[in-house]
Amino acid sequence: MNNKCWIIKIGSTLLTDNGKGIDKALIANWVEQIVDLKNHNIDVILVSSGSIVEGMKRLNWNEKPDDVHKLQAAAAVGQMGLIQAYESLFAKHDIHTAQVLLTRDNLTDSKRFENITSTLENLLDFGTVPVINENDTVATEEIKFGDNDTLAALVTNLMNADKLVILTDQHGVFDDDPRHNSDAALIEKIHYQDERLERVAGKSGSSLGSGGMYSKVMAAKTATKSNTPTYIAWGREERVLTRIFEGQHIGTIIHC
């Protein structure tokens, strides 16, 4: 694999327009930018949340259930819509996608680890865009405790990626909670060992997602194991991926 590799993680709240359903117009916008990245010899692996939320919409559920098996069912239903959206939108650019469902065990067992690496490398060589999600349908622990920020960081290490880009519904990491402090300032660049990171990144996520800014900060720290910087940015920012590629400063960069 000679090209540079970016891991791009997209959160549930952003992807589903705060629970309304998969935002195909927004995805189409990212797809165009990813196609541009690929034209510049950058391989892209997507780590996409959204299956449970999309499943809830398809099943006409207004609230996220606590029952694990209902969550698994929602994930199974929603995963169909999620992958259909990516496949159809990338197909307009003659690019295939590949669905890859993983659990934490897949990334800790050495043999599976090697198999996944080889599979992803081959998929990238074939010109596809792998779309990775946690296998929520069978992995109860991932639903209860996991998040796709962590998964994205582990895939980053797996592939020795050049960048981890986390697209979220927040503009980045702030020096205080912007929801409660209007004077909170965006931290544009910070070292992963800076003690401010964990202090300012609240641990609570949205009612739809399982992460929150804390999990994104911790994911960024994990990504440094492969000397990979993490970009945390608002996914609705105009040309967000293209501008990061061009070297513009968007959101928060957590560097090694």
N, C-alpha and C positions, 0 to 999 in steps of 0.2 A: 504494500500500500504506500504509494509515493506521494499522494496528495495530502494536503493538510486536512484535518478532521475536526469538525465542530459537533459538539453535543448540544442540542437545543431542547430545553424542557419547557413545556407549556402547561400552566396550571388550570384546574377545573373551573374556577370562578371566571377567569378570563376567557377560556375556550367556550364556555356555555353561556356567555353573557349573563353572568350572575344567576345561573340556574334556569334560564329560559329555554335552553336547548342549544345544540351545537351551532355556533356562529359561522356559517359557511363563508360569508362575505369576508370575515376577518381571516379565516384560514386561507382563503384564496389569495389574500394580500400577502400572507407569509409565504405561501407556495411560490408566488412570483419572485419573491426575494431569495428564496432557497434555490430556485432555478438559476438566478443570477449568480449566487455563490458557486453553484456547481459549474457554471460556465467559466468561473475563475479558478477551477481545479480545487475546489473545497468540497470534500465529502461531508455529508450531513446525516446525522442520526437523530431522529426525533424521539424524545421521551414524553409521551402525551398522557395527561390525566383526562378525565371527562367521562369515562365509561359508566360509572355509577350514576352520575348526574343525568346523563342522557338516558340511561335505563329508567330512572325515576320518572322522567318526562314521558317516555313511551308507555310506562305502566300507569300513568296518571296519579303518581304519588306526590303529595304536596310537601311532605316532610321526610327527611332521611331517617329510615328505621334504625333501631338499635339492634335488631336481630341480625346476627351474622349471616344466616342462610338467605335472608331476604336481600341483604347487601350483595351476596354472591349472585343471586338471581338477577338483580338489577345490573350488575357488572356484565353478566353474560348477554343480556338483552342490549345494553348500551354499547357494548364493544362492537356490535354489528354496525350501528350507525356511525360510530367514530371512525372505523376503518373504511367504511363506504365513502365517507366524506373525503378522507385523505386520498383514497384510490382514485375517485372520480376527478378531483381537482388536479392532482398530479398528472393524470392521464391526458388532460388537455395540453400538457407540455411534452407528451410522449415519454413520460417517466413513470416507471413502475414503483409501487411501494411494497413493503414486505412486513407482515405482522409478526412481532416477536414478543411472546409473553414470558416473563421471567418471575422467579421467586428469589428470595434472599439466598436460599440454599443453592440455587444455580450458580451464584457468584462466590460461594465459599468452598464448594467441592472442586478439587483441582482438575479432575477429568472433565467435569461439566464446564468448568471455567475455560479450558482449552478448546472445547467443542464450540462454545458460544463465540469465543474470539475468532475462530476459523470461519464460522458461519457468517458473522458480521463482516469480516474482511472480504469474503467472497461476494456477499450481497453488495458491498460498496464497489468491488471490482466490476460487478455486472451493471453498475450505474443506477441501482435502485436506491430508494430512501427507506431504510428500516424504520418502522414505527414501533417503539418499545413501550410496553406498559407492564405494571405488576400483574401477575396472574391472579387477580382478585377472586375469580370464580372458584378456585380451589385452595387458596392460601389464606386461611383465617387470620393468621398472625399479621400478615401484611395489611389487612383491612383495619385491624384494631390499632396497630402501632406503627405501621410503615407509612411512607410517603414517597412520592416520585422524585422529590428533590434528592433524597438519599440514593435512590436508584440511579438517577442521572449522574451523580458523582461517582458511583461505583462503575458505571459504564465508561465514564471519563477515564478512570484509572485503567480499566480493562483495555481500552483502545489507545492509551497514551495520547489523548486528544489535545489539540492545540488551544481550544477554548471551550468553556462551559458557559452557555448563555441560558439564563433562566428568565423566561418571559412571564410576567405576573401582572396583577391588577394594581400593584403599587409602583411608584416611580423609582424605587431603590431603597437603600438603607438610610434612615434618618438618625440624627443625633438625639431625637426624642420621638415619642409616638405622635405622628402628625394628625391622628384622629382626635387627639385630646389637646394638642399644643400647636396652635396655628403658627408659632414662631419656629417650629422644628425645621432644621436645615438638612438638606440632602448631603450625605457623605459621598463625595465623588470618587475618591480613591482611598483605599485603606489596606494595610498589611494584614494578612490573615491572623497574625499573632497579636494584633492590637487588642488590648483588653476591653476597649469600648464596644467591640462587635457584639459579644454575647450580652452585654449590659443593655444595649439599645434595641436589640432584636427581641421583641416580645415573643413568648412561646405559643400564644393562642393563634389558631388559624380561623378561617371563615367557617360558617356552618356547612358549606358545600365542600371545601377542600379539607385535607388532613395535615397540611403543612403549616403555613405561617412564615413570617420572616426569620424566625429562629431556625427552622429547618433548612432554610436557604443559606443562612450563614454557616451552619454546620456542614452543609453539603459543599460549600466553597472551601472549607477547611479540609474536607476529605479530598477534594480535587487537587489540592496542593501536593498530595503524595506523588502525583505524576507531573509536578511543576506546572500545573495548568491554572491560569487565571480564570476567575468567574465574573461574568457580567450579569448583574441583576437589573432588569429594565422593565418599564411599562410596555406591555405588548401592543398597545394601541398607538404607541409613538410612531409618527410617520416614518416609513422606510427604516424601521429600527434595526433590522439585521444588516441591511445594505450600508447604513451609516456606521455601524460598528465595524464592518469590514473596511470601510473607507478611513477608519481611524478617528472618527468623531467620538467625543465623550458623551455617552448616554447612560443615565442611571448611576449605579455604583459598581466600581471595579474592585474586586477583592484579589489582591496580587500576592505572589510568593515572596 
